Amino acid sequence: LSQPEYQCQLVMIYTGEVGNGGHSQFFDNRGFTSIDDHVAALEATSLHSLAQTLREAVKMQTDLERLNYLDKQVWAQNLEVDHALQVFLRHHAKHVLRPERA
């Protein structure tokens, strides 16, 4: 994947996992080794509030009540995510959906 494709993939993984089962599911399935990459992808795609939400979730990972609140913050931004990814992909059109090298 190109860097922009990878960043979009990370955003979709984060929002998909949290949308499906909350931050608890995201952490259970993905662990903590790629958190910095996920935060960077959220920042790169102009989803700054979601990047901050993920940073907070990492700090509060054992506080299920707080995680539930953060889950709701992510869910409320669903349409914003779609729009941000569209803008990001258009901006990086030369680097996405390119044929694989032989």
N, C-alpha and C positions, 0 to 999 in steps of 0.2 A: 504494500500500500504506500501511496505517497503520504507525506506528512499531513496535508489537509484531510485526506481520506482517513488516516489513522485518528486524527483529532475528532472527526465526526463520529467515527466508530466508538471512541471512548465516551463521547457525550451521549450517544444512543444507548450504550451499555449502562451508564450511570442512571439516566432517566428511566430506562426500561426496568432495571432491577428495582429502583426505588418505587417506580410506579406499580410494579407487580407485588412487591412484598416489603417495601420500606427500606430504610438504611440498614436495618438488621440483615435483611436478605442480601443487600449489596455487599456488606462486610463479610457475611458468611460465605458467599460465593466467590468474591474477588480478593478477599484479604486486604492487606494494607500496603503491599509492596508497590502498587501502581497508583497510589493516591495522588502523588505529585503530578503524574502524567494526566490523570483525570482533571485535577485542578487546572493545570496548564491548558488542557483542551477546552475547558469551560471558559477560561479567560480568553483564549485565542478566538473563540466563537462569539465573544462579547456577552457571554452569560455570566457576568460578574457576580450577580446576586446568588446564582447557583454555586459558583465557586466558593463563595463565602459560606453558604449553607453546608457544603461538603466539609470545609475546614472545621466548622462548628460541630458537625456530626462526628468527626474523628475525635474531637475532644470529649464529646458526650456519649461515646459509644455504649457505655453501661447504663445510662440514664434513659430507660425506655420511654418514659413520659416525654422527655425533651426530644428524643428521636421521633416520636409520633408527631410532635409539633413541626419538626423540620421536614418530615415526610409530607405533611400537608402543604408546606411552603413550596416544595418541588412540584407537587401535583397541581397547584394553582398556576404554575408557569408553563403548563404544557404547550399552549399556543405560542408563547414567546420562544420556546425552544425550537419549534418548527420554523418560525420566521427567521430566527437567528441562523439556523443551519442553512436555510435557503440563501440568505444574504452571503454567508461565508462561502458556500459552494459556488455561487455566481462569481464572487470575487476571485476565487481560486480555480476558475473553470479550466485553465490550461493544465492544471495538475490533478484533475480528477477524471475518473473513468477513462484513463489512458490504457491502451492495449498492453498486456504483459509483454515483457521482452522475451524473445525466443532463446 
